Amino acid sequence: MHDSATAPERVRARFEERARQFDDLYEDERRLVRTLRPGLFRRRQLAVQTVEAYQAPKVLDVGCGSGRIGEFVLVAGAARYVGVDFSAPMIDLATQRLVRFQDRTQLIVNDFLTAPVEGPFDVILALGLFDYLPEPHLFTRRMFTLTASGGCVVGSFPTWSWLKGPVRKVRYEWIGNCPIFNYSRRELELMFGASGFDRVDIASPGRSGYLVRAYRT
């Protein structure tokens, strides 16, 4: 991609060109991955725990990627799973991974902001998504409109750290030509509050990011 490309275009190009590598990166069953990248396992745990707290929930996964978390939430009892991703190669991988759940699954190749998605949903997942969004408030606003009363959004958000921040910047922005964004606790409170969510629970289980559950009552 040329430098003149917009941030979403550069992100799309990266995920289309390297879908298989990203899928392998999120193989969190391996001991080494759990040791070096425990955040991946924490995200999955939070998604599964949230889905299990509802009775046969309808789940929307924004930036579903190759369907790794989708597989776990379907096993956890999701009655309906809708995955949206703007990378066709990622959706191809998700289709293969979730074939045994095809009667409960819908996968859409599209930009979430314009995708023809019909709500409401009990649980909306946005894990590993907000890292790449230059205008995240547009996403949280649409998520609010698609969240059922009593439902929640589950999201992960990176924050700057001197341990991982410079490495991520070099790896993604300088080498990969892919923008990366960080968040503060206060920014998350303001963003979800302004989008209409009534309660925002923010946890910081590690040094490099936050896990959020935002509820619509």
SERO-4910 file (N, C-alpha, C, O; in steps of 0.05 Angstrom, whole numbers):
BEGIN
 pado doro    nc1    nc2    nc3   cac1   cac2   cac3    cc1    cc2    cc3    oc1    oc2    oc3
  Met    A     17    -24      0      0      0      0     18     25      0     39     25     11
  His    A      8     47    -13     22     72    -13     17     87     13     -3     82     26
  Asp    A     35    105     19     32    121     44      7    137     44     -3    145     65
  Ser    A     -4    143     20    -28    160     18    -53    144     26    -74    156     29
  Ala    A    -51    119     28    -74    102     36    -84    110     63    -68    117     81
  Thr    A   -111    109     67   -122    115     93   -116     93    113   -108     71    105
  Ala    A   -119     99    139   -114     79    160   -130     54    156   -119     32    158
  Pro    A   -157     56    151   -172     31    147   -162     14    123   -162    -10    124
  Glu    A   -154     28    102   -143     14     78   -118     -1     85   -114    -24     76
  Arg    A   -100     11    101    -75     -2    108    -80    -25    127    -67    -46    124
  Val    A    -99    -22    145   -106    -45    163   -118    -68    146   -110    -91    151
  Arg    A   -136    -62    128   -148    -83    112   -127    -98     96   -127   -122     94
  Ala    A   -108    -83     84    -87    -95     68    -70   -114     84    -64   -136     75
  Arg    A    -64   -106    109    -48   -123    126    -62   -149    133    -50   -171    132
  Phe    A    -87   -147    139   -102   -171    147   -109   -189    123   -113   -213    127
  Glu    A   -111   -177    100   -116   -194     76    -91   -208     67    -92   -231     59
  Glu    A    -68   -195     69    -43   -207     60    -32   -227     80    -19   -246     72
  Arg    A    -39   -224    106    -26   -241    126    -47   -255    143    -42   -259    167
  Ala    A    -69   -263    132    -91   -275    147    -81   -300    161    -86   -304    185
  Arg    A    -67   -318    147    -58   -343    158    -38   -338    181    -39   -352    201
  Gln    A    -20   -319    178      0   -313    199    -14   -303    224     -7   -310    247
  Phe    A    -34   -286    221    -49   -275    244    -65   -297    257    -66   -298    282
  Asp    A    -76   -315    242    -91   -337    253    -73   -354    271    -80   -362    293
  Asp    A    -49   -360    261    -30   -376    276    -20   -361    301    -16   -373    322
  Leu    A    -18   -334    299     -9   -318    322    -29   -321    345    -21   -320    368
  Tyr    A    -54   -325    339    -75   -326    360    -81   -355    368   -102   -360    380
  Glu    A    -63   -373    363    -65   -400    372    -57   -401    402    -33   -406    408
  Asp    A    -76   -395    419    -68   -391    448    -69   -417    464    -68   -416    488
  Glu    A    -71   -440    451    -70   -465    465    -41   -474    471    -36   -490    488
  Arg    A    -22   -462    456      5   -470    460     16   -457    485     11   -434    491
  Arg    A     32   -472    500     42   -463    526     59   -437    523     57   -419    539
  Leu    A     75   -436    502     92   -413    497     76   -388    493     82   -367    503
  Val    A     54   -390    477     37   -367    472     24   -358    497     22   -334    502
  Arg    A     14   -377    513      1   -369    539     21   -355    557     13   -337    572
  Thr    A     46   -362    556     67   -350    573     74   -322    563     76   -303    579
  Leu    A     78   -320    537     87   -295    525     65   -275    520     69   -251    521
  Arg    A     41   -285    514     18   -268    508     -6   -276    523    -26   -285    511
  Pro    A     -6   -273    549    -29   -282    566    -54   -266    560    -76   -276    567
  Gly    A    -51   -242    549    -75   -227    543    -94   -240    524   -118   -236    526
  Leu    A    -84   -256    505   -101   -271    486   -119   -290    501   -143   -292    495
  Phe    A   -108   -304    521   -124   -323    536   -144   -308    554   -167   -317    557
  Arg    A   -136   -285    565   -155   -270    582   -179   -260    566   -202   -260    575
  Arg    A   -174   -251    541   -196   -242    524   -215   -265    520   -240   -261    522
  Arg    A   -205   -288    513   -222   -310    507   -238   -318    532   -262   -324    530
  Gln    A   -226   -319    555   -239   -325    580   -262   -306    585   -284   -314    592
  Leu    A   -257   -280    581   -278   -260    586   -301   -264    567   -325   -262    575
  Ala    A   -295   -269    542   -317   -274    522   -334   -298    530   -358   -296    530
  Val    A   -321   -319    537   -335   -344    545   -352   -339    570   -375   -347    571
  Gln    A   -340   -327    590   -354   -322    615   -379   -304    611   -399   -309    623
  Thr    A   -376   -285    594   -398   -267    588   -421   -281    574   -444   -278    582
  Val    A   -414   -297    554   -434   -312    540   -448   -332    558   -473   -336    557
  Glu    A   -433   -345    576   -445   -364    594   -464   -351    615   -481   -365    626
  Ala    A   -461   -325    619   -478   -311    638   -506   -306    626   -524   -298    641
  Tyr    A   -510   -311    601   -536   -307    588   -548   -334    580   -534   -354    578
  Gln    A   -574   -334    577   -588   -359    568   -590   -359    538   -606   -343    527
  Ala    A   -575   -376    525   -575   -378    496   -574   -350    482   -593   -343    468
  Pro    A   -553   -335    487   -552   -308    476   -547   -307    446   -536   -325    434
  Lys    A   -554   -284    435   -548   -277    407   -522   -261    409   -521   -241    423
  Val    A   -501   -269    394   -475   -257    396   -466   -246    370   -468   -258    349
  Leu    A   -455   -221    371   -443   -208    348   -413   -205    353   -406   -195    374
  Asp    A   -397   -214    335   -368   -212    338   -357   -193    316   -356   -200    293
  Val    A   -349   -169    325   -340   -148    306   -310   -151    303   -295   -150    322
  Gly    A   -301   -155    278   -273   -161    274   -268   -190    282   -249   -195    297
  Cys    A   -285   -208    273   -284   -236    282   -259   -251    274   -253   -272    285
  Gly    A   -245   -240    254   -221   -254    244   -227   -282    235   -246   -287    220
  Ser    A   -210   -301    243   -212   -328    234   -231   -345    250   -232   -370    247
  Gly    A   -246   -333    268   -266   -347    283   -257   -363    308   -271   -380    318
  Arg    A   -233   -356    317   -222   -371    340   -239   -367    365   -246   -386    378
  Ile    A   -246   -342    371   -262   -337    395   -291   -346    389   -305   -356    407
  Gly    A   -300   -342    364   -326   -351    357   -331   -381    363   -352   -388    372
  Glu    A   -311   -397    358   -314   -426    363   -319   -431    393   -336   -448    400
  Phe    A   -305   -416    410   -309   -421    439   -336   -410    449   -348   -423    466
  Val    A   -345   -388    439   -371   -377    449   -394   -394    438   -415   -395    451
  Leu    A   -391   -406    415   -412   -424    405   -413   -449    423   -435   -459    429
  Val    A   -390   -460    430   -390   -482    449   -401   -474    476   -414   -491    489
  Ala    A   -397   -449    484   -407   -439    510   -437   -434    510   -448   -429    532
  Gly    A   -450   -436    487   -479   -435    488   -492   -413    472   -516   -408    474
  Ala    A   -477   -399    455   -489   -378    438   -510   -391    420   -504   -410    406
  Ala    A   -534   -380    420   -556   -391    403   -552   -382    374   -560   -395    355
  Arg    A   -540   -358    371   -535   -347    345   -509   -331    346   -505   -316    364
  Tyr    A   -493   -336    326   -467   -322    324   -464   -309    297   -466   -322    276
  Val    A   -460   -282    298   -456   -267    273   -428   -255    274   -422   -240    293
  Gly    A   -411   -262    255   -384   -252    254   -381   -233    231   -389   -239    208
  Val    A   -369   -209    236   -365   -189    215   -335   -183    214   -322   -178    234
  Asp    A   -324   -183    190   -296   -176    186   -292   -166    158   -305   -176    139
  Phe    A   -275   -145    154   -272   -134    127   -251   -148    111   -245   -140     89
  Ser    A   -239   -169    122   -219   -185    108   -231   -211     98   -238   -229    114
  Ala    A   -234   -214     72   -246   -238     61   -229   -263     67   -241   -284     74
  Pro    A   -202   -262     67   -187   -286     74   -192   -294    103   -192   -318    109
  Met    A   -196   -275    121   -203   -282    149   -230   -296    151   -232   -316    165
  Ile    A   -249   -286    136   -276   -298    136   -274   -326    124   -289   -344    133
  Asp    A   -257   -330    104   -254   -357     93   -244   -376    115   -253   -399    116
  Leu    A   -224   -367    131   -214   -384    152   -235   -389    173   -238   -412    183
  Ala    A   -251   -369    179   -273   -372    199   -294   -392    189   -304   -408    205
  Thr    A   -300   -391    163   -319   -409    152   -310   -438    155   -326   -456    162
  Gln    A   -285   -443    151   -274   -470    154   -275   -478    183   -282   -501    190
  Arg    A   -267   -460    201   -266   -467    230   -293   -472    242   -296   -489    259
  Leu    A   -313   -457    233   -340   -459    245   -360   -475    230   -384   -473    234
  Val    A   -350   -492    212   -368   -507    194   -387   -525    210   -410   -529    202
  Arg    A   -379   -535    233   -396   -553    249   -419   -537    262   -438   -549    273
  Phe    A   -416   -510    263   -437   -494    275   -453   -478    254   -465   -458    261
  Gln    A   -452   -486    229   -462   -470    208   -492   -464    210   -501   -443    200
  Asp    A   -507   -480    224   -535   -475    228   -540   -452    248   -562   -441    249
  Arg    A   -520   -445    263   -522   -423    283   -504   -399    276   -502   -380    292
  Thr    A   -492   -400    253   -472   -380    246   -477   -365    221   -487   -376    201
  Gln    A   -471   -339    221   -472   -322    198   -446   -306    197   -439   -293    216
  Leu    A   -432   -307    175   -407   -293    172   -409   -273    149   -419   -279    127
  Ile    A   -401   -248    154   -405   -226    136   -378   -213    130   -363   -205    148
  Val    A   -372   -210    104   -348   -194     96   -357   -166     91   -371   -160     71
  Asn    A   -350   -148    109   -359   -120    106   -347   -103    127   -336   -113    147
  Asp    A   -348    -77    123   -341    -57    144   -363    -56    164   -387    -53    156
  Phe    A   -358    -59    189   -378    -60    210   -397    -36    209   -421    -38    213
  Leu    A   -386    -13    203   -402     12    204   -424     12    182   -443     27    185
  Thr    A   -420     -3    161   -440     -4    140   -452    -32    135   -469    -35    118
  Ala    A   -443    -51    150   -452    -79    146   -482    -81    152   -492    -69    171
  Pro    A   -497    -97    136   -525   -102    141   -530   -122    164   -536   -145    159
  Val    A   -527   -112    188   -529   -129    212   -555   -123    226   -561    -99    231
  Glu    A   -570   -143    233   -596   -140    246   -593   -148    276   -587   -171    282
  Gly    A   -598   -129    294   -597   -135    322   -625   -139    333   -644   -144    317
  Pro    A   -629   -137    359   -607   -132    378   -592   -157    386   -601   -180    381
  Phe    A   -569   -153    398   -552   -175    407   -548   -173    438   -547   -152    449
  Asp    A   -548   -197    450   -543   -198    479   -514   -192    486   -508   -179    506
  Val    A   -496   -202    469   -467   -198    473   -454   -189    446   -459   -201    426
  Ile    A   -439   -167    448   -424   -159    424   -394   -160    432   -385   -148    451
  Leu    A   -379   -175    417   -350   -179    422   -334   -160    404   -340   -157    380
  Ala    A   -314   -147    415   -296   -130    400   -268   -134    411   -257   -116    424
  Leu    A   -257   -157    406   -232   -165    418   -209   -164    397   -210   -178    377
  Gly    A   -189   -148    402   -168   -144    383   -176   -126    360   -162   -125    340
  Leu    A   -197   -111    363   -208    -94    343   -199    -65    346   -190    -52    327
  Phe    A   -202    -54    370   -198    -26    374   -168    -17    372   -162      6    370
  Asp    A   -150    -37    371   -122    -30    366   -118    -15    340    -99      1    338
  Tyr    A   -136    -19    321   -131     -9    294   -151     12    284   -152     19    261
  Leu    A   -167     24    303   -188     42    295   -181     71    300   -178     79    323
  Pro    A   -179     88    279   -174    116    282   -198    131    294   -194    152    306
  Glu    A   -222    121    290   -246    134    300   -263    114    315   -284    106    306
  Pro    A   -253    105    338   -267     84    353   -295     91    363   -312     74    366
  His    A   -300    117    367   -326    125    377   -349    118    357   -371    114    365
  Leu    A   -342    118    331   -363    110    311   -371     81    315   -394     74    311
  Phe    A   -352     65    324   -358     36    328   -374     32    354   -393     17    354
  Thr    A   -366     46    375   -381     42    400   -410     53    398   -428     42    411
  Arg    A   -413     74    382   -440     84    378   -458     64    363   -481     60    371
  Arg    A   -447     52    342   -464     32    328   -468      7    345   -489     -5    345
  Met    A   -448      0    361   -451    -23    378   -474    -18    398   -489    -37    404
  Phe    A   -476      6    408   -498     12    427   -525      8    414   -543     -3    426
  Thr    A   -528     17    389   -554     14    376   -561    -16    371   -584    -22    368
  Leu    A   -541    -33    371   -545    -62    365   -546    -78    391   -550   -103    390
  Thr    A   -542    -66    414   -541    -80    440   -569    -82    451   -583    -62    453
  Ala    A   -577   -106    459   -604   -109    471   -604    -98    499   -583    -94    512
  Ser    A   -628    -92    508   -631    -83    536   -621   -105    555   -629   -128    552
  Gly    A   -602    -98    572   -590   -118    590   -566   -132    578   -553   -148    591
  Gly    A   -559   -124    553   -536   -136    540   -511   -120    545   -511    -99    558
  Cys    A   -489   -130    534   -464   -116    538   -444   -120    515   -446   -138    499
  Val    A   -426   -101    514   -403   -102    495   -378   -111    510   -373   -100    532
  Val    A   -364   -130    499   -339   -139    511   -316   -130    492   -315   -139    469
  Gly    A   -298   -114    502   -276   -104    485   -249   -105    498   -247   -105    523
  Ser    A   -228   -106    482   -201   -105    491   -188    -80    480   -193    -72    457
  Phe    A   -171    -66    496   -159    -41    488   -130    -40    497   -124    -43    521
  Pro    A   -112    -35    479    -84    -33    487    -78     -6    499    -92     14    493
  Thr    A    -59     -5    517    -50     21    528    -20     22    525     -6      2    522
  Trp    A     -9     46    525     19     49    520     35     39    544     28     45    567
  Ser    A     56     24    539     75     16    560    103     17    548    106     12    524
  Trp    A    122     24    564    149     27    554    162      0    548    183     -2    535
  Leu    A    148    -22    557    158    -49    552    150    -58    523    166    -67    508
  Lys    A    124    -54    517    113    -65    492    107    -43    471    107    -48    447
  Gly    A    102    -18    481     95      3    463    113      8    440    105      8    417
  Pro    A    139     12    445    158     17    422    160     -7    403    162     -3    379
  Val    A    158    -32    414    160    -55    397    136    -56    378    139    -62    354
  Arg    A    112    -51    389     88    -52    373     88    -30    351     80    -35    329
  Lys    A     98     -7    359     99     15    339    118      8    316    111     13    293
  Val    A    141     -2    322    160    -10    301    148    -32    284    149    -31    259
  Arg    A    137    -53    297    127    -76    283    104    -70    265    103    -79    242
  Tyr    A     85    -55    275     60    -50    260     62    -25    242     56    -27    218
  Glu    A     71     -2    253     70     22    238     94     26    219     90     32    196
  Trp    A    118     22    229    142     27    213    147      4    193    153      9    170
  Ile    A    144    -21    202    150    -43    184    125    -52    169    126    -56    145
  Gly    A    103    -54    183     78    -65    171     60    -44    158     40    -52    146
  Asn    A     67    -18    161     50      3    149     21      1    158      2      5    143
  Cys    A     17     -6    184     -9    -11    195    -11      6    221      4      2    239
  Pro    A    -30     25    222    -32     42    246    -41     27    270    -55      7    269
  Ile    A    -32     36    293    -39     24    319    -46     45    338    -34     67    338
  Phe    A    -66     40    355    -76     61    373    -77     50    402    -81     27    407
  Asn    A    -73     69    421    -73     62    450    -95     78    464   -105     98    454
  Tyr    A   -102     69    488   -124     81    503   -117     84    532   -100     70    543
  Ser    A   -131    104    545   -128    107    574   -155     99    586   -176     99    573
  Arg    A   -155     94    612   -180     87    626   -201    109    623   -224    104    618
  Arg    A   -192    134    626   -210    157    624   -223    159    596   -246    165    594
  Glu    A   -207    155    576   -217    155    548   -238    134    544   -258    140    530
  Leu    A   -235    111    555   -254     90    552   -280     96    567   -302     92    556
  Glu    A   -278    107    591   -302    115    606   -318    136    590   -342    134    588
  Leu    A   -304    156    579   -318    177    564   -330    167    538   -352    174    531
  Met    A   -315    150    524   -325    140    498   -350    123    501   -369    127    487
  Phe    A   -349    104    519   -372     87    523   -396    102    535   -419     97    528
  Gly    A   -390    120    554   -411    136    566   -425    154    545   -449    156    544
  Ala    A   -409    167    528   -420    184    507   -436    168    487   -454    179    474
  Ser    A   -429    143    483   -443    126    464   -470    116    475   -486    105    460
  Gly    A   -475    120    501   -501    113    512   -501     90    533   -521     85    545
  Phe    A   -478     77    537   -477     55    555   -480     65    584   -469     85    592
  Asp    A   -495     50    600   -501     58    627   -480     51    648   -477     64    668
  Arg    A   -466     29    642   -446     20    662   -422     10    646   -425     -5    627
  Val    A   -398     18    655   -374     10    642   -355     -2    663   -345     12    680
  Asp    A   -350    -28    661   -331    -42    679   -304    -45    664   -303    -57    643
  Ile    A   -283    -34    676   -257    -34    663   -237    -49    681   -233    -42    705
  Ala    A   -224    -69    670   -204    -84    685   -177    -81    671   -176    -78    646
  Ser    A   -156    -82    686   -129    -80    675   -113   -104    686    -96   -100    703
  Pro    A   -118   -128    675   -105   -152    686    -75   -154    679    -60   -169    693
  Gly    A    -66   -139    659    -38   -139    652    -28   -110    650    -42    -92    656
  Arg    A     -3   -107    641      8    -81    639      4    -67    612      9    -43    609
  Ser    A     -7    -81    593     -7    -70    566    -35    -66    555    -39    -61    531
  Gly    A    -56    -67    573    -82    -62    562   -105    -65    582   -101    -72    605
  Tyr    A   -129    -60    572   -154    -61    588   -173    -81    576   -173    -85    551
  Leu    A   -190    -93    593   -213   -109    584   -237    -94    594   -239    -86    618
  Val    A   -257    -91    577   -280    -75    583   -306    -90    579   -309   -105    559
  Arg    A   -325    -87    597   -352    -96    593   -370    -71    597   -372    -60    619
  Ala    A   -383    -63    575   -401    -40    576   -430    -49    573   -436    -64    554
  Tyr    A   -447    -41    591   -474    -52    593   -495    -31    584   -492     -7    590
  Arg    A   -515    -41    571   -539    -25    565   -562    -35    581   -571    -58    577
  Thr    A   -571    -19    600   -593    -29    618   -620    -23    606   -641    -30    619
***
